[in-house]
Amino acid sequence: MIAIEITEAGEPQVLKPTERSIPSPAEDEVLIKIAAAGVNRPDVMQRRGQYPPPAGASDIPGLEIAGTVAALGEQVNNVSMGNKVCALVTGGGYAEYCTAPASVCLPIPNGLTFVQAAALPETFFTVWSNVFDRADLAAGETLLVHGGASGIGTTAIQLAKAFDAKVFVTAGTAEKCRFCTELGADAAIHYRERDFVQEIERLTTGRGVDVILDMIGGDYLPRNLKCLAPEGRLVQIAVQHGAKAEINLVPVMQKRLVLTGSTLRARETAFKAKIAKNLYEHVWPLLEYGLVKPVIHATFPLTEAAKAHVLMESSQHTGKIILTV
């Protein structure tokens, strides 16, 4: 099969097509003939040598795929040959074939293409696990999402609104802000022109927000704490501005705040399978009725993965970037 390998840590041009053997599924896995694969920030970090794959995972990048089941492990009984599925994987997505645990495979929602389905696993698993499970966002509460026009952001906006929360976002251009409000955000803050702390204070009449989903870290941390309402929860899922920050712990105590975070890739399969079950029960119907939809910015052929990474790092995209096979 053709796969995209990282020949060395570096810029996008280190992504090169190569020939690899088609992997064989373990007893609890399926082999998927890939039609489309998502491109995500963790792929960029891996390419740069900053996010090595967990033990036992493929060195080929790619964390989400959609395609057709081509082979079954001996113990698989919940998926059949020929099923059209999407799956969250620990690596190996930039290829013509990839294995995945059967328990994290989900049927492609009715009406969605392979390209649309490939945009679901990484962002929907991440948002559900962090916003709804970890932060326990409830109807009537308010969510602030940094990077509202990203794949994570567009997913968080739609899911939070679908479950009756209010959503504020930050974005880096007026066009992205406009897109986010058209998608459903109650307000979008152009962070290059306005101080999001002041804007959140204005938008909430001084109360603050209940939950913040943050991919930035670094200098955003103390500012995020100022934005939180009493009993507020900050969920950290990436650190684009750095992993270290200095904060004042007094407001954490006074407002009884919760600072938490997570990564998903290295978590055990059973944990991911629980998320998959929740998504199938609570979110898949929304996708099938068209109440929530993946936002696709651009597609590239598999062999042009380097171009996809250039676009990803430019931050000029709105929504997801997909490789097609």
Backbone torsions as a table, in degrees:
resi	resn	phi	psi	omega
1	MET	NA	160.8	172.9
2	ILE	-89.7	134.6	176.3
3	ALA	-139.0	162.3	178.0
4	ILE	-106.5	119.4	-179.8
5	GLU	-110.5	156.3	175.1
6	ILE	-92.8	105.2	-174.3
7	THR	-71.2	-29.0	174.4
8	GLU	-166.8	162.0	178.1
9	ALA	-65.7	133.2	-179.9
10	GLY	165.5	-153.5	-176.3
11	GLU	-77.2	173.0	-174.4
12	PRO	-52.9	-29.2	-176.9
13	GLN	-67.0	-9.4	176.2
14	VAL	-75.7	-8.6	175.7
15	LEU	-81.2	115.8	-174.8
16	LYS	-130.3	138.4	172.6
17	PRO	-65.5	143.0	178.4
18	THR	-148.8	167.8	175.2
19	GLU	-99.7	131.9	176.7
20	ARG	-131.0	158.6	173.9
21	SER	-72.1	143.3	175.8
22	ILE	-66.4	127.2	-177.8
23	PRO	-70.5	154.4	176.7
24	SER	-102.8	135.3	-178.9
25	PRO	-72.3	141.4	171.1
26	ALA	-70.2	176.5	-172.4
27	GLU	-62.7	-25.1	180.0
28	ASP	-106.9	16.4	-176.3
29	GLU	-117.0	167.0	170.4
30	VAL	-123.2	156.3	171.8
31	LEU	-100.0	128.8	-178.0
32	ILE	-113.3	127.8	171.1
33	LYS	-81.5	110.3	-168.3
34	ILE	-78.4	134.4	172.3
35	ALA	-104.2	-29.7	-179.2
36	ALA	-157.2	152.0	-179.2
37	ALA	-141.8	141.1	-180.0
38	GLY	-82.0	151.0	175.0
39	VAL	-109.5	130.4	-174.5
40	ASN	-136.2	161.5	178.6
41	ARG	-54.7	-40.1	177.7
42	PRO	-58.6	-29.0	176.3
43	ASP	-64.6	-40.4	178.6
44	VAL	-64.4	-43.8	179.1
45	MET	-62.6	-40.9	177.7
46	GLN	-63.1	-42.5	179.4
47	ARG	-60.9	-33.7	179.8
48	ARG	-83.1	-1.5	179.4
49	GLY	82.9	15.1	-175.9
50	GLN	-102.9	-3.9	-175.5
51	TYR	-148.0	74.2	-176.8
52	PRO	-65.3	149.4	179.0
53	PRO	-65.7	148.7	177.8
54	PRO	-64.4	163.1	-179.2
55	ALA	-55.1	131.6	177.4
56	GLY	88.7	-11.0	-179.3
57	ALA	-83.8	157.8	176.4
58	SER	-65.0	146.5	174.4
59	ASP	-80.5	-9.9	176.3
60	ILE	-73.1	132.4	179.2
61	PRO	-70.3	170.0	177.6
62	GLY	115.7	116.8	-172.6
63	LEU	-113.8	-2.8	179.8
64	GLU	-149.3	138.4	-174.3
65	ILE	-142.1	160.5	170.7
66	ALA	-140.4	141.8	-179.0
67	GLY	175.4	-154.8	-174.2
68	THR	-117.3	135.9	180.0
69	VAL	-67.7	123.0	-174.9
70	ALA	-110.6	-16.9	178.1
71	ALA	-160.7	153.2	-177.1
72	LEU	-121.4	139.8	169.6
73	GLY	-70.4	160.8	-172.3
74	GLU	-61.2	-30.5	-176.4
75	GLN	-98.4	4.5	-177.4
76	VAL	-79.7	125.8	178.6
77	ASN	-134.0	1.4	-178.8
78	ASN	-105.2	-0.3	178.6
79	VAL	-133.9	145.3	-178.5
80	SER	-118.5	157.5	175.5
81	MET	-56.2	137.2	178.0
82	GLY	86.0	-8.7	177.5
83	ASN	-61.0	141.8	173.9
84	LYS	-93.5	118.5	-172.1
85	VAL	-136.7	162.8	165.8
86	CYS	-122.9	155.4	-173.6
87	ALA	-152.1	148.4	170.1
88	LEU	-91.4	129.0	-178.0
89	VAL	-128.9	162.3	-179.7
90	THR	-87.4	-3.8	-179.7
91	GLY	161.2	168.4	176.2
92	GLY	96.8	2.7	-174.3
93	GLY	-72.4	-25.1	-179.8
94	TYR	-84.1	69.9	-175.7
95	ALA	-162.7	174.5	178.5
96	GLU	-83.5	-22.7	176.7
97	TYR	-139.7	150.2	177.5
98	CYS	-154.4	146.0	174.1
99	THR	-92.5	154.4	178.4
100	ALA	-151.7	144.1	173.6
101	PRO	-58.8	134.5	-178.3
102	ALA	-60.0	-29.9	-175.7
103	SER	-71.8	-16.0	178.1
104	VAL	-108.1	10.8	174.0
105	CYS	-88.0	135.6	178.3
106	LEU	-123.9	143.3	177.5
107	PRO	-64.4	146.2	176.9
108	ILE	-68.7	124.3	-178.5
109	PRO	-56.2	143.9	179.4
110	ASN	-55.9	133.1	177.3
111	GLY	93.0	-9.3	-179.2
112	LEU	-98.1	144.7	176.3
113	THR	-83.8	172.0	174.6
114	PHE	-60.9	-40.6	-179.5
115	VAL	-62.4	-45.5	178.3
116	GLN	-64.5	-40.3	-178.5
117	ALA	-66.7	-33.6	179.1
118	ALA	-67.0	-17.9	179.2
119	ALA	-85.3	-2.6	-173.1
120	LEU	-87.6	-51.3	-164.1
121	PRO	-58.6	-54.1	-173.2
122	GLU	-63.5	-47.0	-176.4
123	THR	-75.6	-42.2	-177.6
124	PHE	-70.5	-40.6	174.9
125	PHE	-60.9	-44.9	-176.6
126	THR	-65.1	-48.0	-178.3
127	VAL	-65.2	-45.2	-179.1
128	TRP	-61.9	-46.7	-177.0
129	SER	-62.7	-40.4	-173.0
130	ASN	-90.7	-42.5	-176.6
131	VAL	-81.1	-41.5	-173.8
132	PHE	-97.5	-40.2	178.7
133	ASP	-82.1	-56.4	-174.1
134	ARG	-75.3	-46.5	-178.0
135	ALA	-90.6	-13.3	174.5
136	ASP	56.7	45.7	176.9
137	LEU	-60.5	130.3	-176.7
138	ALA	-116.2	159.8	175.4
139	ALA	-55.8	136.8	179.8
140	GLY	90.0	-12.0	177.7
141	GLU	-86.4	173.1	-176.9
142	THR	-119.2	132.7	-179.5
143	LEU	-114.5	134.9	170.1
144	LEU	-109.4	126.1	179.8
145	VAL	-117.1	121.0	173.1
146	HIS	-85.4	134.3	-175.7
147	GLY	79.0	51.0	-173.9
148	GLY	-64.5	-22.7	-178.0
149	ALA	-91.5	-0.6	178.3
150	SER	-75.8	174.3	175.3
151	GLY	-59.5	-45.2	176.4
152	ILE	-62.1	-45.4	-176.7
153	GLY	-62.5	-47.2	-179.3
154	THR	-64.4	-32.7	176.1
155	THR	-70.2	-45.4	-178.7
156	ALA	-62.4	-41.5	178.1
157	ILE	-56.4	-51.6	-174.2
158	GLN	-67.0	-43.1	-178.1
159	LEU	-68.8	-42.8	179.5
160	ALA	-62.2	-42.2	178.2
161	LYS	-66.3	-37.1	179.7
162	ALA	-63.1	-27.6	179.3
163	PHE	-106.3	28.0	167.2
164	ASP	65.9	35.5	171.0
165	ALA	-102.7	160.9	173.1
166	LYS	-92.6	142.6	-173.9
167	VAL	-129.2	126.4	168.7
168	PHE	-113.5	147.0	179.3
169	VAL	-135.5	160.4	166.6
170	THR	-112.0	148.9	176.9
171	ALA	-154.2	162.1	-169.1
172	GLY	-96.6	-4.1	177.1
173	THR	-139.6	158.9	177.3
174	ALA	-63.1	-36.4	179.2
175	GLU	-63.6	-43.5	178.8
176	LYS	-66.2	-39.2	177.1
177	CYS	-60.1	-45.0	179.6
178	ARG	-62.5	-42.4	178.3
179	PHE	-59.6	-43.7	-177.8
180	CYS	-63.4	-40.5	178.8
181	THR	-69.9	-35.6	175.9
182	GLU	-65.3	-30.1	179.0
183	LEU	-76.2	-19.8	177.5
184	GLY	137.4	-10.2	-179.9
185	ALA	-61.4	141.0	-179.7
186	ASP	-74.4	-27.1	175.0
187	ALA	-159.4	146.6	177.7
188	ALA	-126.2	130.5	-175.6
189	ILE	-106.3	120.6	176.7
190	HIS	-78.0	98.9	-169.7
191	TYR	-69.9	-16.5	177.1
192	ARG	-78.4	-18.6	-176.9
193	GLU	-112.8	-23.9	-176.0
194	ARG	-131.9	149.3	176.4
195	ASP	-78.8	114.4	-175.6
196	PHE	-64.5	-26.9	177.5
197	VAL	-64.2	-46.8	178.6
198	GLN	-65.2	-38.8	-179.6
199	GLU	-66.8	-40.7	177.8
200	ILE	-65.0	-39.3	176.9
201	GLU	-60.7	-41.7	179.3
202	ARG	-68.1	-46.1	-176.0
203	LEU	-66.2	-28.9	-177.7
204	THR	-106.6	12.1	-176.5
205	THR	48.0	42.6	174.0
206	GLY	88.1	-7.0	-176.7
207	ARG	-76.3	-42.1	-173.7
208	GLY	97.0	176.3	-178.4
209	VAL	-102.1	159.9	-177.5
210	ASP	-83.6	-36.0	-176.3
211	VAL	-138.3	139.8	172.3
212	ILE	-123.3	129.3	172.7
213	LEU	-105.3	114.3	-170.9
214	ASP	-123.5	130.6	176.1
215	MET	-110.1	3.5	-169.7
216	ILE	-97.9	-51.9	179.6
217	GLY	69.1	-156.4	177.7
218	GLY	54.2	-125.8	-176.2
219	ASP	-69.3	-8.9	176.5
220	TYR	-74.9	-23.3	-173.0
221	LEU	-59.3	-54.7	179.7
222	PRO	-63.8	-30.9	177.9
223	ARG	-70.6	-37.3	176.3
224	ASN	-61.1	-41.0	-179.0
225	LEU	-61.1	-34.6	177.8
226	LYS	-67.5	-25.0	-177.6
227	CYS	-84.3	-14.1	-173.5
228	LEU	-82.4	139.6	173.4
229	ALA	-78.0	165.7	172.2
230	PRO	-52.4	137.1	-176.5
231	GLU	70.4	16.3	-178.4
232	GLY	-71.3	157.8	-177.8
233	ARG	-127.0	126.3	174.8
234	LEU	-105.7	124.7	179.1
235	VAL	-114.5	119.2	-178.1
236	GLN	-99.4	123.5	-179.6
237	ILE	-121.6	-4.8	175.4
238	ALA	-164.5	168.2	-174.2
239	VAL	-138.5	63.6	-176.9
240	GLN	-64.6	-26.3	176.7
241	HIS	-98.1	10.5	178.0
242	GLY	114.7	156.7	-174.4
243	ALA	-91.1	-6.5	-175.6
244	LYS	-118.4	145.8	177.8
245	ALA	-157.8	154.0	175.2
246	GLU	-106.5	132.4	-177.1
247	ILE	-132.1	160.6	173.4
248	ASN	-94.1	117.9	-176.5
249	LEU	-78.6	-13.4	-177.2
250	VAL	-59.8	-49.6	178.4
251	PRO	-64.6	-26.7	175.3
252	VAL	-60.7	-42.9	179.5
253	MET	-74.2	-45.0	-176.1
254	GLN	-64.6	-39.2	-178.5
255	LYS	-96.9	1.8	177.6
256	ARG	56.5	51.0	-175.4
257	LEU	-82.8	155.8	175.3
258	VAL	-117.2	122.4	174.5
259	LEU	-108.7	118.6	-177.9
260	THR	-143.0	-177.9	-179.6
261	GLY	179.2	173.7	179.5
262	SER	-164.6	161.1	164.5
263	THR	-122.7	154.7	-172.1
264	LEU	-109.9	-32.5	-167.9
265	ARG	-57.2	-42.8	-174.2
266	ALA	-89.8	-0.3	-179.6
267	ARG	-67.3	155.5	-176.5
268	GLU	-68.0	154.2	-177.3
269	THR	-58.8	-38.5	-178.6
270	ALA	-60.7	-36.8	178.0
271	PHE	-64.5	-46.3	-180.0
272	LYS	-66.1	-33.8	179.2
273	ALA	-64.4	-34.8	176.7
274	LYS	-65.6	-40.1	176.8
275	ILE	-63.3	-44.0	179.7
276	ALA	-58.1	-41.3	179.3
277	LYS	-63.6	-42.8	178.9
278	ASN	-65.7	-41.1	178.2
279	LEU	-62.2	-44.0	-179.2
280	TYR	-62.2	-38.0	-177.4
281	GLU	-77.7	-43.0	-169.5
282	HIS	-103.2	-27.4	-172.1
283	VAL	-110.4	-36.7	-178.5
284	TRP	-56.3	-39.7	175.5
285	PRO	-60.5	-35.3	178.2
286	LEU	-65.2	-38.5	177.2
287	LEU	-66.4	-41.6	-176.7
288	GLU	-70.5	-29.7	176.6
289	TYR	-88.2	-0.3	177.7
290	GLY	77.0	14.3	180.0
291	LEU	-79.9	-22.2	175.2
292	VAL	-133.9	143.3	-178.1
293	LYS	-146.6	144.7	172.7
294	PRO	-70.1	141.4	179.6
295	VAL	-102.8	116.7	-177.5
296	ILE	-105.8	123.6	177.8
297	HIS	-89.8	-45.2	-175.3
298	ALA	-158.4	155.3	172.9
299	THR	-123.9	150.8	176.7
300	PHE	-136.3	147.1	170.7
301	PRO	-60.3	150.8	-179.3
302	LEU	-49.8	-42.7	-176.1
303	THR	-70.4	-8.7	177.2
304	GLU	-106.1	33.3	179.5
305	ALA	-57.7	-34.5	179.3
306	ALA	-60.0	-41.0	178.1
307	LYS	-64.5	-37.6	177.9
308	ALA	-62.3	-38.4	179.1
309	HIS	-69.9	-35.7	175.9
310	VAL	-59.9	-45.6	178.3
311	LEU	-63.4	-44.5	179.6
312	MET	-56.5	-46.0	-176.3
313	GLU	-76.0	-15.9	176.9
314	SER	-75.8	-19.8	-176.7
315	SER	59.0	25.7	177.7
316	GLN	-91.8	-0.9	-176.0
317	HIS	-90.1	158.0	174.0
318	THR	-125.8	108.8	-175.3
319	GLY	95.0	-148.3	-168.5
320	LYS	-98.1	153.7	172.6
321	ILE	-114.7	130.6	-172.0
322	ILE	-126.2	139.4	171.0
323	LEU	-96.1	136.7	178.4
324	THR	-110.8	144.6	-178.6
325	VAL	-114.5	NA	NA
